Amino acid sequence: MLDRGRTTPLYEQLAAIIAARIKAGEIRPGQRIPSEYDLGREFGVGRTTVRRATRKLTTERLIYVIDGEGMFAGADPVSAPRAAETLPPYRQIAADLAARIRAGEWLPGRRLPSEGTLEHEYDAATDTIRRALAVLRQEGWAHTVARRGTYVQPADAWPSS
């Protein structure tokens, strides 16, 4: 755990703990490390502290980041390829949201849950949720009204497949 009484900054302590987990094999090369949100909750720190710690680990080449997919143990995707996944997380989330719309969980004209609610539900970063919602808009499942939210499109605008 972090020692708030030490002079060492919290982000450096956090980086050292994650590095130790990687070196001990608790997090294997190519394996996703916990999200910023989960690390913040586990250690009782804010996102800025987590981001500074992960930036330090990236600089030290202990982790690498793939935008929209997450952070992974290893120097880079070539030296430590991540486990194969069929779709990137934002695509998986978009597919799940579309299935939920099709199943009637949200009716046409109704507002989808907020980005924050979806972040917690899917344990995903804001950018990942935004990319998933962009896919829904591109495919015709939803539309966004500025400062109001994202709404389900009328059923006749939904993709046929």
OpenMM code with the backbone's topology and positions (N, CA, C; nanometers):
from openmm import Vec3, app, unit

residues = "MET LEU ASP ARG GLY ARG THR THR PRO LEU TYR GLU GLN LEU ALA ALA ILE ILE ALA ALA ARG ILE LYS ALA GLY GLU ILE ARG PRO GLY GLN ARG ILE PRO SER GLU TYR ASP LEU GLY ARG GLU PHE GLY VAL GLY ARG THR THR VAL ARG ARG ALA THR ARG LYS LEU THR THR GLU ARG LEU ILE TYR VAL ILE ASP GLY GLU GLY MET PHE ALA GLY ALA ASP PRO VAL SER ALA PRO ARG ALA ALA GLU THR LEU PRO PRO TYR ARG GLN ILE ALA ALA ASP LEU ALA ALA ARG ILE ARG ALA GLY GLU TRP LEU PRO GLY ARG ARG LEU PRO SER GLU GLY THR LEU GLU HIS GLU TYR ASP ALA ALA THR ASP THR ILE ARG ARG ALA LEU ALA VAL LEU ARG GLN GLU GLY TRP ALA HIS THR VAL ALA ARG ARG GLY THR TYR VAL GLN PRO ALA ASP ALA TRP PRO SER SER".split()
positions = [
    Vec3(0.0831, -0.1193, 0.0000),
    Vec3(0.0000, 0.0000, 0.0000),
    Vec3(0.0875, 0.1258, 0.0000),
    Vec3(0.0252, 0.2345, -0.0311),
    Vec3(0.0961, 0.3620, -0.0359),
    Vec3(0.1150, 0.4161, 0.1054),
    Vec3(0.2301, 0.4767, 0.1277),
    Vec3(0.2615, 0.5360, 0.2570),
    Vec3(0.2572, 0.6875, 0.2416),
    Vec3(0.1485, 0.7470, 0.2863),
    Vec3(0.1292, 0.8911, 0.2702),
    Vec3(0.2217, 0.9734, 0.3602),
    Vec3(0.2873, 0.9099, 0.4554),
    Vec3(0.3792, 0.9800, 0.5450),
    Vec3(0.5200, 0.9917, 0.4889),
    Vec3(0.5493, 0.9233, 0.3812),
    Vec3(0.6834, 0.9284, 0.3206),
    Vec3(0.6994, 1.0530, 0.2356),
    Vec3(0.8241, 1.0899, 0.2119),
    Vec3(0.8512, 1.2055, 0.1268),
    Vec3(0.8449, 1.1690, -0.0215),
    Vec3(0.8475, 1.0394, -0.0525),
    Vec3(0.8380, 0.9945, -0.1917),
    Vec3(0.6965, 1.0222, -0.2425),
    Vec3(0.6838, 1.0895, -0.3575),
    Vec3(0.5501, 1.1202, -0.4102),
    Vec3(0.4663, 0.9926, -0.4310),
    Vec3(0.3360, 1.0073, -0.4138),
    Vec3(0.2460, 0.8920, -0.4263),
    Vec3(0.2562, 0.8259, -0.5637),
    Vec3(0.2696, 0.9070, -0.6704),
    Vec3(0.2748, 0.8470, -0.8032),
    Vec3(0.3986, 0.7599, -0.8193),
    Vec3(0.5109, 0.7983, -0.7554),
    Vec3(0.6318, 0.7158, -0.7622),
    Vec3(0.6141, 0.5873, -0.6831),
    Vec3(0.5476, 0.5955, -0.5689),
    Vec3(0.5192, 0.4755, -0.4908),
    Vec3(0.4298, 0.3803, -0.5701),
    Vec3(0.3268, 0.4369, -0.6334),
    Vec3(0.2347, 0.3553, -0.7126),
    Vec3(0.3070, 0.2898, -0.8298),
    Vec3(0.3914, 0.3661, -0.8975),
    Vec3(0.4685, 0.3114, -1.0093),
    Vec3(0.5564, 0.1963, -0.9612),
    Vec3(0.6161, 0.2109, -0.8445),
    Vec3(0.7030, 0.1059, -0.7899),
    Vec3(0.6225, -0.0210, -0.7588),
    Vec3(0.5007, -0.0046, -0.7085),
    Vec3(0.4167, -0.1205, -0.6769),
    Vec3(0.3782, -0.1945, -0.8052),
    Vec3(0.3365, -0.1207, -0.9082),
    Vec3(0.2991, -0.1840, -1.0356),
    Vec3(0.4211, -0.2507, -1.0982),
    Vec3(0.5361, -0.1836, -1.0946),
    Vec3(0.6594, -0.2410, -1.1491),
    Vec3(0.6937, -0.3709, -1.0766),
    Vec3(0.6774, -0.3721, -0.9450),
    Vec3(0.7064, -0.4931, -0.8669),
    Vec3(0.6121, -0.6068, -0.9071),
    Vec3(0.4851, -0.5756, -0.9328),
    Vec3(0.3896, -0.6779, -0.9764),
    Vec3(0.4293, -0.7362, -1.1124),
    Vec3(0.4778, -0.6499, -1.2002),
    Vec3(0.5202, -0.6962, -1.3327),
    Vec3(0.6451, -0.7836, -1.3186),
    Vec3(0.7420, -0.7365, -1.2421),
    Vec3(0.8680, -0.8111, -1.2247),
    Vec3(0.8468, -0.9430, -1.1518),
    Vec3(0.7473, -0.9487, -1.0624),
    Vec3(0.7177, -1.0721, -0.9892),
    Vec3(0.6345, -1.1699, -1.0721),
    Vec3(0.5868, -1.1251, -1.1883),
    Vec3(0.5075, -1.2123, -1.2736),
    Vec3(0.3589, -1.2131, -1.2421),
    Vec3(0.3159, -1.1282, -1.1485),
    Vec3(0.1725, -1.1178, -1.1191),
    Vec3(0.0983, -1.0620, -1.2406),
    Vec3(0.1664, -0.9748, -1.3142),
    Vec3(0.1138, -0.9216, -1.4401),
    Vec3(0.2147, -0.9650, -1.5461),
    Vec3(0.1707, -1.0527, -1.6356),
    Vec3(0.2602, -1.1088, -1.7369),
    Vec3(0.2729, -1.0168, -1.8574),
    Vec3(0.3830, -1.0295, -1.9331),
    Vec3(0.3995, -0.9496, -2.0543),
    Vec3(0.2801, -0.9663, -2.1484),
    Vec3(0.2290, -0.8552, -2.1965),
    Vec3(0.1136, -0.8567, -2.2853),
    Vec3(-0.0199, -0.8564, -2.2137),
    Vec3(-0.0191, -0.8763, -2.0830),
    Vec3(-0.1436, -0.8776, -2.0056),
    Vec3(-0.1851, -0.7352, -1.9744),
    Vec3(-0.3150, -0.7103, -1.9825),
    Vec3(-0.3688, -0.5776, -1.9510),
    Vec3(-0.3494, -0.5497, -1.8022),
    Vec3(-0.3047, -0.4276, -1.7722),
    Vec3(-0.2964, -0.3889, -1.6317),
    Vec3(-0.4298, -0.3237, -1.5952),
    Vec3(-0.4616, -0.3161, -1.4666),
    Vec3(-0.5903, -0.2582, -1.4274),
    Vec3(-0.6076, -0.1162, -1.4836),
    Vec3(-0.7322, -0.0787, -1.5048),
    Vec3(-0.7647, 0.0532, -1.5587),
    Vec3(-0.7268, 0.1636, -1.4600),
    Vec3(-0.7197, 0.2864, -1.5098),
    Vec3(-0.6922, 0.4010, -1.4233),
    Vec3(-0.7938, 0.4064, -1.3097),
    Vec3(-0.9184, 0.3829, -1.3435),
    Vec3(-1.0245, 0.3878, -1.2432),
    Vec3(-0.9999, 0.2834, -1.1340),
    Vec3(-0.9696, 0.1583, -1.1751),
    Vec3(-0.9471, 0.0515, -1.0777),
    Vec3(-0.8239, 0.0763, -0.9918),
    Vec3(-0.7163, 0.1250, -1.0538),
    Vec3(-0.5964, 0.1557, -0.9758),
    Vec3(-0.6245, 0.2673, -0.8758),
    Vec3(-0.6983, 0.3685, -0.9198),
    Vec3(-0.7342, 0.4777, -0.8295),
    Vec3(-0.8152, 0.4291, -0.7103),
    Vec3(-0.9110, 0.3408, -0.7375),
    Vec3(-0.9928, 0.2854, -0.6280),
    Vec3(-0.9101, 0.1975, -0.5359),
    Vec3(-0.8278, 0.1107, -0.5945),
    Vec3(-0.7471, 0.0190, -0.5136),
    Vec3(-0.6541, 0.0934, -0.4187),
    Vec3(-0.5930, 0.2028, -0.4669),
    Vec3(-0.4924, 0.2724, -0.3874),
    Vec3(-0.5423, 0.4025, -0.3258),
    Vec3(-0.6668, 0.4384, -0.3513),
    Vec3(-0.7236, 0.5580, -0.2905),
    Vec3(-0.6605, 0.6871, -0.3393),
    Vec3(-0.6301, 0.6913, -0.4706),
    Vec3(-0.5703, 0.8117, -0.5296),
    Vec3(-0.6525, 0.8556, -0.6499),
    Vec3(-0.6295, 0.9777, -0.6949),
    Vec3(-0.7011, 1.0319, -0.8095),
    Vec3(-0.6375, 0.9896, -0.9413),
    Vec3(-0.7089, 1.0189, -1.0485),
    Vec3(-0.6619, 0.9828, -1.1823),
    Vec3(-0.5299, 1.0489, -1.2186),
    Vec3(-0.5092, 1.1704, -1.1729),
    Vec3(-0.3839, 1.2392, -1.2046),
    Vec3(-0.2652, 1.1621, -1.1477),
    Vec3(-0.2783, 1.1145, -1.0260),
    Vec3(-0.1716, 1.0354, -0.9642),
    Vec3(-0.1483, 0.9072, -1.0430),
    Vec3(-0.2564, 0.8401, -1.0817),
    Vec3(-0.2443, 0.7162, -1.1592),
    Vec3(-0.1786, 0.7454, -1.2937),
    Vec3(-0.2211, 0.8508, -1.3597),
    Vec3(-0.1640, 0.8850, -1.4908),
    Vec3(-0.0148, 0.9165, -1.4808),
    Vec3(0.0250, 0.9874, -1.3765),
    Vec3(0.1682, 1.0166, -1.3588),
    Vec3(0.2462, 0.8872, -1.3365),
    Vec3(0.1890, 0.7949, -1.2603),
    Vec3(0.2562, 0.6666, -1.2356),
    Vec3(0.2681, 0.5862, -1.3646),
    Vec3(0.1598, 0.5790, -1.4430),
    Vec3(0.1654, 0.4994, -1.5659),
    Vec3(0.2538, 0.5670, -1.6712),
    Vec3(0.2584, 0.6990, -1.6709),
    Vec3(0.3494, 0.7691, -1.7626),
    Vec3(0.4943, 0.7346, -1.7276),
    Vec3(0.5244, 0.7282, -1.5988),
    Vec3(0.6590, 0.6908, -1.5535),
    Vec3(0.6908, 0.5484, -1.5988),
    Vec3(0.5965, 0.4573, -1.5847),
    Vec3(0.6179, 0.3178, -1.6255),
    Vec3(0.6340, 0.3055, -1.7769),
    Vec3(0.5623, 0.3892, -1.8509),
    Vec3(0.5762, 0.3892, -1.9970),
    Vec3(0.7154, 0.4387, -2.0356),
    Vec3(0.7611, 0.5441, -1.9706),
    Vec3(0.8950, 0.5977, -1.9957),
    Vec3(1.0020, 0.4934, -1.9628),
    Vec3(0.9778, 0.4164, -1.8566),
    Vec3(1.0728, 0.3122, -1.8160),
    Vec3(1.0556, 0.1847, -1.8995),
    Vec3(0.9609, 0.1873, -1.9942),
    Vec3(0.9335, 0.0751, -2.0847),
    Vec3(0.8903, -0.0520, -2.0109),
    Vec3(0.8153, -0.0345, -1.9024),
    Vec3(0.7582, -0.1487, -1.8320),
    Vec3(0.6155, -0.1760, -1.8763),
    Vec3(0.5497, -0.0714, -1.9312),
    Vec3(0.4152, -0.0882, -1.9858),
    Vec3(0.4061, -0.0129, -2.1178),
    Vec3(0.3053, -0.0479, -2.1968),
    Vec3(0.2754, 0.0274, -2.3177),
    Vec3(0.1251, 0.0489, -2.3233),
    Vec3(0.0840, 0.1502, -2.3984),
    Vec3(-0.0558, 0.1889, -2.4074),
    Vec3(-0.1020, 0.1754, -2.5517),
    Vec3(-0.2208, 0.1186, -2.5696),
    Vec3(-0.2855, 0.1164, -2.7002),
    Vec3(-0.4139, 0.1964, -2.6838),
    Vec3(-0.4215, 0.3108, -2.7521),
    Vec3(-0.5368, 0.3995, -2.7383),
    Vec3(-0.6670, 0.3236, -2.7610),
    Vec3(-0.7601, 0.3438, -2.6705),
    Vec3(-0.8910, 0.2824, -2.6821),
    Vec3(-0.8956, 0.1379, -2.6375),
    Vec3(-0.7804, 0.0807, -2.6013),
    Vec3(-0.7785, -0.0596, -2.5614),
    Vec3(-0.7252, -0.0805, -2.4208),
    Vec3(-0.6292, 0.0013, -2.3790),
    Vec3(-0.5801, -0.0118, -2.2431),
    Vec3(-0.4300, -0.0081, -2.2317),
    Vec3(-0.3830, -0.0422, -2.1117),
    Vec3(-0.2407, -0.0451, -2.0804),
    Vec3(-0.2013, -0.1909, -2.0619),
    Vec3(-0.0832, -0.2253, -2.1121),
    Vec3(-0.0377, -0.3632, -2.1103),
    Vec3(0.1042, -0.3711, -2.0576),
    Vec3(0.1376, -0.4809, -1.9907),
    Vec3(0.2725, -0.5020, -1.9400),
    Vec3(0.3661, -0.5311, -2.0567),
    Vec3(0.4860, -0.4750, -2.0505),
    Vec3(0.5855, -0.4993, -2.1531),
    Vec3(0.6353, -0.3694, -2.2136),
    Vec3(0.7452, -0.3811, -2.2883),
    Vec3(0.8066, -0.2624, -2.3485),
    Vec3(0.7244, -0.2078, -2.4643),
    Vec3(0.6674, -0.2955, -2.5455),
    Vec3(0.5873, -0.2551, -2.6604),
    Vec3(0.5119, -0.3763, -2.7137),
    Vec3(0.4145, -0.3567, -2.8032),
    Vec3(0.3342, -0.4689, -2.8527),
    Vec3(0.4150, -0.5745, -2.9273),
    Vec3(0.5306, -0.5381, -2.9819),
    Vec3(0.6105, -0.6355, -3.0566),
    Vec3(0.6836, -0.7290, -2.9607),
    Vec3(0.7460, -0.6724, -2.8567),
    Vec3(0.8211, -0.7555, -2.7632),
    Vec3(0.7303, -0.8287, -2.6649),
    Vec3(0.6119, -0.7766, -2.6400),
    Vec3(0.5178, -0.8403, -2.5472),
    Vec3(0.3779, -0.8297, -2.6051),
    Vec3(0.3474, -0.9083, -2.7102),
    Vec3(0.2150, -0.8960, -2.7711),
    Vec3(0.1050, -0.9308, -2.6718),
    Vec3(-0.0031, -0.8567, -2.6788),
    Vec3(-0.1134, -0.8817, -2.5868),
    Vec3(-0.1912, -1.0036, -2.6331),
    Vec3(-0.2684, -1.0581, -2.5426),
    Vec3(-0.3502, -1.1731, -2.5759),
    Vec3(-0.4468, -1.1349, -2.6877),
    Vec3(-0.4671, -1.2263, -2.7790),
    Vec3(-0.5544, -1.1987, -2.8932),
    Vec3(-0.6972, -1.1761, -2.8463),
    Vec3(-0.7580, -1.0717, -2.8973),
    Vec3(-0.8979, -1.0423, -2.8692),
    Vec3(-0.9660, -1.0245, -3.0031),
    Vec3(-1.0904, -1.0668, -3.0128),
    Vec3(-1.1592, -1.0581, -3.1407),
    Vec3(-1.1876, -0.9142, -3.1811),
    Vec3(-1.2256, -0.8314, -3.0878),
    Vec3(-1.2570, -0.6910, -3.1154),
    Vec3(-1.1929, -0.6029, -3.0093),
    Vec3(-1.1544, -0.4795, -3.0470),
    Vec3(-1.1072, -0.3876, -2.9433),
    Vec3(-1.2223, -0.3576, -2.8462),
    Vec3(-1.1896, -0.3193, -2.7229),
    Vec3(-1.2936, -0.2969, -2.6221),
    Vec3(-1.4049, -0.2020, -2.6670),
    Vec3(-1.3724, -0.0928, -2.7365),
    Vec3(-1.4785, 0.0008, -2.7748),
    Vec3(-1.5755, -0.0653, -2.8719),
    Vec3(-1.5256, -0.1544, -2.9574),
    Vec3(-1.6130, -0.2274, -3.0500),
    Vec3(-1.6991, -0.3283, -2.9748),
    Vec3(-1.6409, -0.3948, -2.8745),
    Vec3(-1.7170, -0.4888, -2.7927),
    Vec3(-1.8302, -0.4158, -2.7194),
    Vec3(-1.7984, -0.2989, -2.6644),
    Vec3(-1.8993, -0.2206, -2.5925),
    Vec3(-2.0080, -0.1746, -2.6890),
    Vec3(-1.9690, -0.1256, -2.8065),
    Vec3(-2.0672, -0.0811, -2.9063),
    Vec3(-2.1587, -0.1959, -2.9461),
    Vec3(-2.1015, -0.3148, -2.9673),
    Vec3(-2.1821, -0.4318, -3.0052),
    Vec3(-2.2795, -0.4679, -2.8936),
    Vec3(-2.2332, -0.4604, -2.7685),
    Vec3(-2.3204, -0.4921, -2.6560),
    Vec3(-2.4330, -0.3893, -2.6435),
    Vec3(-2.3988, -0.2613, -2.6578),
    Vec3(-2.5020, -0.1574, -2.6499),
    Vec3(-2.6055, -0.1738, -2.7618),
    Vec3(-2.5592, -0.2053, -2.8829),
    Vec3(-2.6517, -0.2268, -2.9951),
    Vec3(-2.7441, -0.3453, -2.9661),
    Vec3(-2.6880, -0.4523, -2.9092),
    Vec3(-2.7706, -0.5692, -2.8750),
    Vec3(-2.8748, -0.5328, -2.7695),
    Vec3(-2.8360, -0.4494, -2.6758),
    Vec3(-2.9297, -0.4072, -2.5714),
    Vec3(-3.0399, -0.3181, -2.6297),
    Vec3(-3.0044, -0.2340, -2.7273),
    Vec3(-3.1057, -0.1515, -2.7945),
    Vec3(-3.2020, -0.2431, -2.8695),
    Vec3(-3.1464, -0.3368, -2.9463),
    Vec3(-3.2285, -0.4301, -3.0240),
    Vec3(-3.3223, -0.5101, -2.9326),
    Vec3(-3.2738, -0.5447, -2.8117),
    Vec3(-3.3539, -0.6228, -2.7169),
    Vec3(-3.4616, -0.5394, -2.6479),
    Vec3(-3.4594, -0.4076, -2.6693),
    Vec3(-3.5635, -0.3228, -2.6116),
    Vec3(-3.5308, -0.2644, -2.4759),
    Vec3(-3.4060, -0.2754, -2.4333),
    Vec3(-3.3688, -0.2181, -2.3044),
    Vec3(-3.3847, -0.0660, -2.3065),
    Vec3(-3.3539, -0.0055, -2.4221),
    Vec3(-3.3758, 0.1373, -2.4422),
    Vec3(-3.4607, 0.1526, -2.5675),
    Vec3(-3.5718, 0.2192, -2.5558),
    Vec3(-3.6654, 0.2349, -2.6672),
    Vec3(-3.6254, 0.3533, -2.7550),
    Vec3(-3.6692, 0.3532, -2.8804),
    Vec3(-3.6408, 0.4666, -2.9696),
    Vec3(-3.6839, 0.5987, -2.9050),
    Vec3(-3.5972, 0.6990, -2.9194),
    Vec3(-3.6251, 0.8304, -2.8626),
    Vec3(-3.5811, 0.8457, -2.7180),
    Vec3(-3.5445, 0.7356, -2.6545),
    Vec3(-3.5025, 0.7411, -2.5141),
    Vec3(-3.3529, 0.7661, -2.5039),
    Vec3(-3.3140, 0.8278, -2.3959),
    Vec3(-3.1728, 0.8610, -2.3726),
    Vec3(-3.0976, 0.7375, -2.3251),
    Vec3(-2.9781, 0.7195, -2.3795),
    Vec3(-2.8884, 0.6142, -2.3320),
    Vec3(-2.8248, 0.6600, -2.2005),
    Vec3(-2.7700, 0.5687, -2.1208),
    Vec3(-2.7012, 0.6103, -1.9980),
    Vec3(-2.5865, 0.7066, -2.0291),
    Vec3(-2.5516, 0.7882, -1.9332),
    Vec3(-2.4445, 0.8865, -1.9507),
    Vec3(-2.3097, 0.8177, -1.9698),
    Vec3(-2.2126, 0.8947, -2.0217),
    Vec3(-2.0774, 0.8414, -2.0385),
    Vec3(-2.0236, 0.7888, -1.9057),
    Vec3(-2.0441, 0.8652, -1.7992),
    Vec3(-1.9941, 0.8241, -1.6674),
    Vec3(-2.0544, 0.6931, -1.6212),
    Vec3(-2.1846, 0.6771, -1.6421),
    Vec3(-2.2515, 0.5526, -1.6040),
    Vec3(-2.1946, 0.4360, -1.6847),
    Vec3(-2.1754, 0.4574, -1.8144),
    Vec3(-2.1201, 0.3515, -1.8995),
    Vec3(-1.9747, 0.3206, -1.8634),
    Vec3(-1.8974, 0.4227, -1.8253),
    Vec3(-1.7591, 0.3997, -1.7818),
    Vec3(-1.7554, 0.3018, -1.6654),
    Vec3(-1.8407, 0.3240, -1.5670),
    Vec3(-1.8432, 0.2365, -1.4501),
    Vec3(-1.8990, 0.0986, -1.4855),
    Vec3(-2.0033, 0.0953, -1.5646),
    Vec3(-2.0655, -0.0326, -1.6005),
    Vec3(-1.9697, -0.1225, -1.6780),
    Vec3(-1.8946, -0.0639, -1.7703),
    Vec3(-1.8036, -0.1423, -1.8545),
    Vec3(-1.6582, -0.1370, -1.8066),
    Vec3(-1.6332, -0.0663, -1.6973),
    Vec3(-1.4978, -0.0503, -1.6455),
    Vec3(-1.4042, -0.0053, -1.7568),
    Vec3(-1.4417, 0.1035, -1.8212),
    Vec3(-1.3678, 0.1533, -1.9374),
    Vec3(-1.3387, 0.3019, -1.9221),
    Vec3(-1.2385, 0.3461, -1.9949),
    Vec3(-1.2002, 0.4872, -1.9947),
    Vec3(-1.3013, 0.5702, -2.0734),
    Vec3(-1.3035, 0.6996, -2.0462),
    Vec3(-1.3944, 0.7910, -2.1150),
    Vec3(-1.3782, 0.7817, -2.2661),
    Vec3(-1.2533, 0.7814, -2.3138),
    Vec3(-1.2290, 0.7756, -2.4575),
    Vec3(-1.2859, 0.6471, -2.5193),
    Vec3(-1.2758, 0.5362, -2.4475),
    Vec3(-1.3295, 0.4094, -2.4970),
    Vec3(-1.4810, 0.4177, -2.5120),
    Vec3(-1.5481, 0.4753, -2.4128),
    Vec3(-1.6942, 0.4907, -2.4186),
    Vec3(-1.7323, 0.5852, -2.5323),
    Vec3(-1.6589, 0.6944, -2.5469),
    Vec3(-1.6890, 0.7894, -2.6553),
    Vec3(-1.6723, 0.7243, -2.7916),
    Vec3(-1.5696, 0.6413, -2.8070),
    Vec3(-1.5502, 0.5709, -2.9344),
    Vec3(-1.6636, 0.4720, -2.9584),
    Vec3(-1.7099, 0.4037, -2.8533),
    Vec3(-1.8222, 0.3098, -2.8673),
    Vec3(-1.9490, 0.3842, -2.9102),
    Vec3(-1.9751, 0.4994, -2.8483),
    Vec3(-2.0922, 0.5782, -2.8850),
    Vec3(-2.0802, 0.6313, -3.0278),
    Vec3(-1.9587, 0.6652, -3.0699),
    Vec3(-1.9373, 0.7102, -3.2083),
    Vec3(-1.9718, 0.5984, -3.3065),
    Vec3(-1.9373, 0.4754, -3.2720),
    Vec3(-1.9726, 0.3606, -3.3574),
    Vec3(-2.1244, 0.3478, -3.3659),
    Vec3(-2.1933, 0.3622, -3.2525),
    Vec3(-2.3407, 0.3546, -3.2535),
    Vec3(-2.4005, 0.4617, -3.3439),
    Vec3(-2.3433, 0.5811, -3.3390),
    Vec3(-2.3935, 0.6888, -3.4251),
    Vec3(-2.3655, 0.6578, -3.5720),
    Vec3(-2.2451, 0.6128, -3.6013),
    Vec3(-2.2090, 0.5819, -3.7404),
    Vec3(-2.2951, 0.4706, -3.7983),
    Vec3(-2.3294, 0.3735, -3.7153),
    Vec3(-2.4080, 0.2594, -3.7635),
    Vec3(-2.5574, 0.2889, -3.7691),
    Vec3(-2.6006, 0.3988, -3.7061),
    Vec3(-2.7418, 0.4355, -3.7109),
    Vec3(-2.8244, 0.3933, -3.5914),
    Vec3(-2.7591, 0.3496, -3.4847),
    Vec3(-2.8321, 0.3100, -3.3635),
    Vec3(-2.8718, 0.4295, -3.2781),
    Vec3(-2.7932, 0.5364, -3.2837),
    Vec3(-2.8146, 0.6470, -3.1905),
    Vec3(-2.7747, 0.7795, -3.2539),
    Vec3(-2.8180, 0.8857, -3.1893),
    Vec3(-2.7753, 1.0201, -3.2276),
    Vec3(-2.7519, 1.0984, -3.0989),
    Vec3(-2.6683, 1.2005, -3.1079),
    Vec3(-2.6345, 1.2792, -2.9895),
    Vec3(-2.6871, 1.4206, -3.0059),
    Vec3(-2.7440, 1.4715, -2.8988),
    Vec3(-2.7901, 1.6097, -2.8926),
    Vec3(-2.6939, 1.6821, -2.7985),
    Vec3(-2.6302, 1.7866, -2.8490),
    Vec3(-2.5299, 1.8587, -2.7705),
    Vec3(-2.5830, 1.8972, -2.6332),
    Vec3(-2.5032, 1.8714, -2.5323),
    Vec3(-2.5329, 1.9027, -2.3918),
    Vec3(-2.6587, 1.8364, -2.3371),
    Vec3(-2.7121, 1.7380, -2.4105),
    Vec3(-2.8324, 1.6696, -2.3611),
    Vec3(-2.8099, 1.5203, -2.3470),
    Vec3(-2.7300, 1.4622, -2.4375),
    Vec3(-2.7047, 1.3190, -2.4276),
    Vec3(-2.7180, 1.2477, -2.5605),
    Vec3(-2.7080, 1.1165, -2.5548),
    Vec3(-2.7184, 1.0315, -2.6723),
    Vec3(-2.8494, 0.9544, -2.6633),
    Vec3(-2.9230, 0.9549, -2.7747),
    Vec3(-3.0572, 0.8975, -2.7786),
    Vec3(-3.0652, 0.7862, -2.8832),
    Vec3(-3.1545, 0.6915, -2.8589),
    Vec3(-3.1773, 0.5815, -2.9520),
    Vec3(-3.2525, 0.6346, -3.0739),
    Vec3(-3.2037, 0.5970, -3.1915),
    Vec3(-3.2680, 0.6353, -3.3173),
    Vec3(-3.4004, 0.5602, -3.3339),
    Vec3(-3.4909, 0.6093, -3.4173),
    Vec3(-3.6123, 0.5329, -3.4501),
    Vec3(-3.5720, 0.3973, -3.5114),
    Vec3(-3.6511, 0.2953, -3.4865),
    Vec3(-3.6176, 0.1586, -3.5290),
    Vec3(-3.5935, 0.1479, -3.6783),
    Vec3(-3.6617, 0.2302, -3.7594),
    Vec3(-3.6418, 0.2201, -3.9043),
    Vec3(-3.5057, 0.2722, -3.9490),
    Vec3(-3.4297, 0.3384, -3.8615),
    Vec3(-3.2950, 0.3863, -3.8940),
    Vec3(-3.1864, 0.2861, -3.8505),
    Vec3(-3.2261, 0.1817, -3.7754),
    Vec3(-3.1296, 0.0844, -3.7271),
    Vec3(-3.0703, 0.0033, -3.8429),
    Vec3(-2.9476, -0.0436, -3.8266),
    Vec3(-2.8898, -0.1307, -3.9292),
    Vec3(-2.9727, -0.2592, -3.9413),
    Vec3(-2.9759, -0.3153, -4.0597),
    Vec3(-3.0599, -0.4343, -4.0819),
    Vec3(-2.9960, -0.5610, -4.0276),
    Vec3(-2.8628, -0.5662, -4.0156),
    Vec3(-2.8009, -0.6910, -3.9700),
    Vec3(-2.7894, -0.6993, -3.8205),
] * unit.nanometer
topology = app.Topology()
chain = topology.addChain("A")
for resn in residues:
    res = topology.addResidue(resn, chain)
    for name in ("N", "CA", "C"):
        topology.addAtom(name, app.Element.getBySymbol(name[0]), res)
